[in-house]
Amino acid sequence: MILQPGAGPIPASAYLPASAANTLWGRLPCGADEAVLTVAPGTEVTIDTLSHEGILEDQGRDPIGFFAEHGVPASDVLTDAVEIAASTGRRDPAVDGPHVVTGPIAVEGAEPGDLLTMTLITATPRVPYGVISNRHGRGALPDELPRGGLNVSVFARATDDGFGTMPRTAGAEHTVRFPLRPFLGIMGVAVAGTSRPHSVPPGAHGGNIDINLLVEGTSLHLPVQVPGALAYVGDPHFAQGDGEVALTAMEASLRVTVRLDLVKKADAIAAFGEIAGPLAETPEFLVPTGMDDDLDVAVQNCVRAALSLLKARFGMDEALAYAYLSAATDFNISQVVDLVKGVHARIRVSDFDN
């Protein structure tokens, strides 16, 4: 099924299409931006998101033409992708990022110091295909790949049984097959001030954190920076490995339903302690994060965040928490390709059931 704007299942009563009026391209919202939707805490919103793959200048900025080269008929190309690609004056490729971001959404009563919790209820592919790209010299091997500085955009298909397929060699019939786990690479809140951040580097506001654990049924807690929080989503993925080493993973458009909950400051401190950046939560794990230009520093920041969380949530002494993390917690590289590198820890909540 192709989920064109307004067509197909829309689970929530509130719906936000990815029209030009409801999106930013290459930048993230700031405190000076007007909300495109205002909701009460606890509201579920169904949101259309758009992948940037197929609409960028180095792909012709013509999604119908780009995807036709891979056998996709025009009727299977999203009309909002065509609209965004054709829009002018919205993005300067020399200074802006590639991502299309839907929002911002204001949450009534949100104030700086509170936490906004964004829970992914559903994540449904809008199309049965996506793209994995290597470009800009920003993958894990920027001095080696892509060869000759040529951009590489690998077309991948989604199967009905939940797998992605891509070719093993150029022009060959044989493919490699991998499981799909749709999630949003970008979930965030607006920064204070009047300057919109670049869409690529993540930070305390969330943004392009690319944590592949954030699939259906998981949450991201974000420190609110401006009244109303001004939440947004984007950078939809069908699949990604930890690290995202080639620059992008399987990028493809999703229709998501997100619940927006508000945790007031006192309750947030009691539950999590003072958190300065994104904190993810799954049914199995608490997932503190660390970020920095230097991967070593990002790991250190993640360890500090984990220590603080263990003290606040479970009352652990620092030295014992440090030992526990070494014995029982995995520290994963979220991504190494977004200028600011990311690390996340997976703390099993079942370890504390006694």
N, C-alpha and C positions, 0 to 999 in steps of 0.2 A: 504494500500500500504506500502511495506517495502522499504525505501529509502536507498538502498545500495550505496556505494561510486560511484558517477558519474551517477547514475540511477535516473529516475524520473525528476520532474520539477526542473530546476536550473534557478531562475528568473534573476539573474544578469549576466553580461558578464564576470565578474571576479569570479572565483570559487576556494575555498580552502577546499580540503578534509581533514578529520581528520586522515591522515596517521601518521605513526611513525615519518616521517621526518618533519611533520608540527605541531607537538604537543610536549608539555612538560607534564610530569606526576608527580604531587605532588608539583611542584614549579611553580612560576610565572616569566615572563621574567624580565631581568634587562638590564641596558644600554650596557652591553658587548655582548648581544645576537645579532645575525644577523637576519634581517627580512626574513621571508619566502615569503613575497609578499610586493611590494611597489606600492602605488596608489596615485593619485592626490586627493586633497581635494574635497569632494562632490561625491566621487565614492561609488557606491553600490557594496558590495561583498557578495556573497552567501557562507556560511560557514557551514560545517558539524561539529556538536559537539557530543561528546560521554559522556554518563553517566558513572560514575565510578561503579555504582551498577551492580553486576554480574561479574566484572573482578578482584575484590580484593582478597587478599590471604585468608581472612576468609570466602570467598564464593567459594574457590577452584581455583581461578584464571583461570577458565575454563568456559567462558560464555555459550558455547554450552551445557555443562553438567549441569550447574546451572539452566539455563532456561528450559532445558528438564524436570527437576523435577516439573516444573509448566505447563507442557503441550505445551511448545513452540517448534515447529520443528526447526531443525538445519537451514533450509532455511530462517527462520524468525529471525535469530540472525545476527546482523550486522558483516560483515567481518572485518571492521576496529576495532571493539571491540575484535575480535579474535586475530587480529594482535597486538594490544596494549598489551593484556593480555599475549601473548607469548613472547613479547620483553623482553630482559634482560639488566641489568645494567642501567636502566633508572630511577628506583625509589627504595629507601630504605624505607620500611614501618616503620622502627624505627624512622626515622627523617623527612620523607617527608609526604605531605598531600595525600589525595586520588584522587584529581580532575585531569581530563584530560583537558588540556587547548590548544585550537587551536590558532596558531599565533607564533610569533608576526607579525603584519602588520605595515609597516612604512607608514606614511603620509607625502608626500613631503611638505617641508616648515615649519613643526611643530617645534617649539622651546620652551624651558622652559619659563614659564610665559604665554604661550598661553593656550587656552582651546581646548580639543578635544571633539567633540560632537558625540556620538554614538547613532544613531537612529535605533530602531528595526522596520524594514519594514515588514518582515514576520517571523513567527515562526511556522514551520510545523513539526508535529511528524514524526519521522523516523520509529517508531515501534508502535504497539497498546498496549504496556504494559510498566510498570515501577515497581519500588521497593521503599518502605519506610522502613528505617532502624533505629534501636536503638542499639548503640554500643559504646564502648570506655569510658563509664561513663561520657559522655559530653552532655547529654540531660538536660532539665530543672530540672529533678529529678535524678541527678547522683548517689545519695546514695540509691535510691529506685528501679529504673528501668535501665536496664532490670533485672528481678529477677534472682538471682543466678549468675549474671555476664555473662549470656548467650547472645550471639548476636541474635537479632531478625531482620529478613528481611521479610517484608510483601509484597507479590506479588500483584500488582494491575493492572487492565485492563482498557483500554480506549475504550469507546463506540463510535459508529459512530455519535451519536448526541451530542458529546462534554462533556461527563461525565466520571469520574473515578469511578470504583467499587472495593471494597475490602470486605473481609469477616467480619462479626460481631463477630463470635466466631470461634475457631479453628475447622476445619473440617465441619463447618455448611454450608448449602446451602444459607442461608439468607445473603444478602450483605447490605452495606451502600453505598450510591451514592452521589457524590459531583461534582460540576462543575469544568471543566478544564480551566485553564488560563495560557497557556505556556509562559515562560519567561526564561531569562538567569540569574542564580545566580551569575555568574562571568562575569563582564565586567571591563576592566581595561587598564591602561597604565604601561609601564615599570618604575621601580624605577631606580634612578641613582646609579652608582657603578657597581661592578662586582659580587655581591652576589644576587642570586635569592631568593626572599621571599618564605616562606612556603605558600602553597595554601589556608590554612584555614582562618587565621585572615585577615579581611579587613582593609583598611587604606586609607590614602590620595590618594593612587594610584587606589582606587576602589577595584578590586579583588572580594572577596567572600562576596558581600554586601547583597545578598539575599533579595532584595526589590521586593515584588510581584506586585507592581504597574507597573513594567517595561515590560509591555506586548507590543504587536504590536501597533505602532503609538506613542510610547513614546521615550524620549531621556535621555541620561545620559551625563552630562558635567563633564569632568575630567581635572584637572590641569596637563599640560604636564610637565614631569620631565626630559626627555632626548630628544635630537634631533630625529625627526621622530616619536615621541610619542610611537611607538611600542605597538600597541593595540592588545588585545587578548580577547577571549570569552571562556566560558565553564560553567560547572555545570548546565546543562539544566534541567529544571523542567517542568512537566505538570501542577502541582498545588502546592500551599503552603499557609498555614495560617500564618498571622503575628505571629512571635515568633519562628516558626519551632521547637517546643518544644521537639520532640523526637530525634533530631539530624539531620535527613534528612526529606524532604517532599516527594512528588511523583517525584522521580528522573527518568528521561527518556530522551533519545537522541532526539535532534531537528536538523532540517536544518533551518538555519536562514539567512535572508538577512539583512545586517547592512549597513547603510550609514555613512561614516566617513567624518564629516565636521570639518573645522578648524576655530576657532574664535581667531583672533590675540589679543594680550594682551590688547591694548587700548580699543578695542571694547568689550572685555570680562569684563573689569572693568566697562565700561559704562553700560553694560547690567545687571551685577550681583554683582558688587563690587569685592573686593578681596576675592576669595573663596579658602579655604585651603584643601577642600576635595570634594567628589562626591556631585553633585547637580543634582537631577532628575527633569524632566519636562514632564507633561502629558498635553493633551488638556484642562484639568480642573484645574490642580494644579501645583504650583512650590513646589518642595520637597527637602528642605535642609536636611542634615544628621548630625548626631553626633555619635561618636564611642568612646568606652573606655572599659577596662577590667571591670570597675564598671558601672553597669547600671545607677545609679544615675548621675554619671559624664557624661555618654553618653547623657542622657536627657539634662543636662546643656549645653553640647557642641552643641546639636541640637538647643536649644533655642537661644544661641548666634549666631549660623549661620543664623537662621531665622531673628533675629533682624538686622543683617548686611545686609541681602538680602532685607528686607523691606525698609531700609534706602536707599540703592543703587538703587533699582528698582522703588520705589514709593515715595521716599523723605520723609518717615515717621520719625517723631521725636521718639527717643528711648522709652520714657515713654508711648507714644501713641501706638507705635508698640507692646510693651510688653502687654499693655491692650488688644489690638486687638487679639494677639495670644491667650490670656487667654479666650477671649469671642468666638472666631470663628475658631480656628485652632485645628485639631486633631494631637496629637503626638502619633505615633504608634511604637511599638517595631518591628523592622525589623526581628531580630533573637537574641536568647540568647545562641546559641550553638557553636559559631565559635571562642571561646576564647576571642576575642574582640567583645563585644556586640554592637548592632546597633539600633539606633532610627531614624525615619524619620518623618518630619512634612508635613502636607498637607495644603498648603496655597492656597485658592481659588482665581484664578486670576479674576474671574467675580466680586468679591467684590470691585475691583478697577476700574471698567469700567467707573465710573463717574468722 
